[in-house]
């Protein structure tokens, strides 16, 4: 009986040893695989492929949750890759800001600032705001904070206009409707003057900017309609002001993005410092 028990214990011990060996081998396999991914992530980082490096470190975190030591190194590498990727984006934003600043300075030479008791505005240097209300057509303006707006003036006709449309080459753009209110839609002194602001006229500004070298038809829309060729001079002035407003808007966005990315770089550097682990201490 004792021999049988002893033999049974030996078999159990052997099976337990094999199981432990299997677990040990499996663990070593995961460590090797995790380290292989970490090496790939390092190579991607050194090559400046920070996005791929981040993807590989993320794979280590998801695929090998028990490989704590490797995950620590991967976390530190991920913070460095994040810093590198953010620096790349910061350089792009900085370059774009510089290009837009030069573009804005170039366009500003072609416009002028007109003082106004309510609020001053920019318009084309060739435009005459004082005479505009006695003519029929369009005039573009840009507010000091860079918002594009468009004014329409209709003389010697009465269509009770509430919007305008422009067309060229079989395409058309139209403003939003501005109801008659005696202010933004004014019909006093024998004329119809409407001020379209921001999104109300953005599509028209964009359309004229894209078609300024073509014949454009201007249509006043209200109780009836009245169409006429948009004077080439007005089309060129509108295109200029729309380009200027767009450049200012893009410059502001790029500047804000630079500020955001600069803060992100500082955060990434701080995280990299906190996650650094001496190799011998792992």
Secondary structure, 3 states (H helix, E strand, C coil): CHHHHHHHHHHHHHHHHHHHHHHHHHHHHHHHHHHHHHHHHHHHHHCCCHHHHHHHHHHHHHHCCCCHHHHHHHHHHHHHHHHHHHHHHHHHHHHHHHHHHHHHHHHHCCEEEECCCCCCEEEECCCCHHHHCCCCEEEEEEECCCCEEEEEEEECCCCCCCEEEEEECCEEEECCCCCCCCCCEECCCCEEEEEEEHHHCHHHHHHHHHHCCCCCEEEEECCCEEEEECCHHHHHHHHHHHHHHHHHHHHHHHHHHHHHHHHHHHHHHHHHHHHCCCHHHC
